[in-house]
Amino acid sequence: MTKDDCFQLGNISRTHGNQGELSFWLDVDDPLVYQQLDSVLIDIDDALVPFFIQRISMGNKQLAYVKLEDVDTIDKAQQLVGYDLYLPMSRLPKLEGNKFYYHEIIGFQLIDASVGLVGTITDVYDLSNNPLISIDHEGTEILVPLADPFIDHIARDERRFYMNLPAGLIDIYLKD
């Protein structure tokens, strides 16, 4: 399994206690979804190594306290601190309606309420508090804000992403 088949769950932030437990920082919207994990992939030197979880308990906000099999000393636990955690894409909770994962909309057609078909979504730039969608329009990159007020609806079966963008935004990119 490669990183392309997975999503980053978070990272190992520190040791917890002195029996080899670890604190996982979960970079997810709802950490409680992952409170029944039985295994996790840890990125060690660019290889995803599976570890089985003996127990997990949720801490405050994004933290989980985890005991991994075969990690039974603080020294073994310390060696894992700082590594990234991954899970297979199949473990992502399904989203509905206008909720989506950024990777999910790559390849969708972007349709604007005024302009019509704008092009194909090629990337999402996750800028702090201002994500942008990159759209390929006949070889020209168009960037549009990924803001909830502009999202009309998502037709997953049709691979179409419908937006109601501000008047003139697309025109800025298409003027000669």
PAGU-920692 format. One record per residue (C-alpha): residue in one letter; x, y, z. Coordinates in steps of 0.25 Angstrom, whole numbers, padded with zeros to 4 digits, always signed. Layout:
# PAGU-920692
AXYZ...
//
This chain:
# PAGU-920692
M+0000+0000+0000T+0005+0014-0004K+0002+0028+0001D-0006+0030-0011D-0015+0019-0006C-0016+0026+0008F-0020+0039+0015Q-0012+0045+0026L-0019+0043+0039G-0009+0052+0047N+0004+0049+0055I+0010+0044+0067S+0012+0056+0076R+0018+0050+0088T+0019+0039+0098H+0009+0037+0109G+0012+0031+0122N+0024+0021+0124Q+0018+0008+0118G+0020+0011+0103E+0007+0019+0101L+0007+0030+0091S-0001+0042+0088F-0007+0043+0074W-0011+0057+0069L-0023+0054+0059D-0024+0064+0048V-0038+0061+0045D-0052+0068+0046D-0057+0058+0056P-0047+0050+0064L-0058+0041+0070V-0060+0034+0057Y-0046+0028+0060Q-0048+0023+0074Q-0050+0008+0070L-0037+0007+0061D-0030-0006+0061S-0018-0002+0053V-0011+0009+0047L+0000+0011+0037I+0012+0019+0042D+0021+0026+0031I+0035+0021+0035D+0046+0026+0025D+0036+0027+0014A+0030+0013+0016L+0016+0011+0022V+0018+0001+0034P+0005-0005+0040F+0004-0005+0055F-0007-0012+0063I-0014-0004+0073Q-0016-0011+0087R-0025+0001+0093I-0029+0015+0089S-0035+0026+0098M-0039+0039+0093G-0033+0051+0100N-0037+0066+0099K-0040+0071+0085Q-0031+0065+0074L-0023+0055+0084A-0024+0040+0085Y-0016+0032+0095V-0011+0019+0088K-0004+0007+0093L+0002-0001+0081E+0005-0015+0081D+0020-0018+0082V+0023-0004+0087D+0024-0007+0102T+0035+0003+0107I+0036+0018+0107D+0049+0016+0099K+0042+0009+0088A+0030+0019+0088Q+0040+0031+0087Q+0046+0025+0074L+0032+0027+0068V+0029+0042+0072G+0028+0051+0061Y+0024+0041+0050D+0012+0043+0042L+0000+0033+0043Y-0008+0028+0031L-0020+0020+0028P-0026+0014+0015M-0035+0023+0007S-0046+0013+0009R-0046+0017+0024L-0050+0031+0021P-0065+0034+0026K-0074+0036+0014L-0079+0050+0012E-0092+0054+0006G-0098+0067+0001N-0089+0079+0000K-0078+0073+0009F-0066+0067+0002Y-0052+0063+0003Y-0042+0072-0005H-0036+0060-0012E-0051+0055-0016I-0054+0066-0025I-0041+0065-0034G-0045+0062-0048F-0060+0068-0046Q-0065+0078-0056L-0067+0091-0050I-0081+0097-0054D-0083+0112-0051A-0098+0117-0050S-0095+0128-0060V-0084+0124-0069G-0087+0109-0070L-0076+0099-0071V-0063+0105-0067G-0054+0093-0068T-0048+0082-0060I-0043+0083-0045T-0029+0079-0045D-0025+0083-0031V-0029+0089-0018Y-0019+0098-0011D-0022+0098+0004L-0017+0112+0008S-0020+0115+0022N-0035+0119+0023N-0036+0122+0008P-0035+0109+0000L-0035+0111-0015I-0039+0101-0026S-0030+0101-0038I-0038+0098-0051D-0032+0095-0065H-0040+0103-0075E-0034+0099-0089G-0020+0100-0084T-0022+0113-0075E-0022+0111-0060I-0034+0118-0053L-0034+0119-0038V-0047+0121-0030P-0049+0122-0015L-0055+0109-0009A-0064+0117+0000D-0078+0111+0005P-0086+0122+0000F-0081+0120-0014I-0084+0105-0014D-0098+0101-0020H-0097+0086-0020I-0089+0074-0023A-0094+0063-0033R-0084+0052-0029D-0090+0042-0039E-0088+0052-0051R-0075+0057-0045R-0080+0071-0046F-0077+0082-0036Y-0087+0093-0037M-0084+0107-0032N-0090+0121-0032L-0077+0130-0034P-0077+0145-0033A-0080+0152-0046G-0068+0155-0054L-0058+0145-0047I-0056+0135-0058D-0056+0147-0068I-0043+0152-0062Y-0036+0139-0066L-0042+0138-0080K-0039+0152-0085D-0028+0153-0096
//
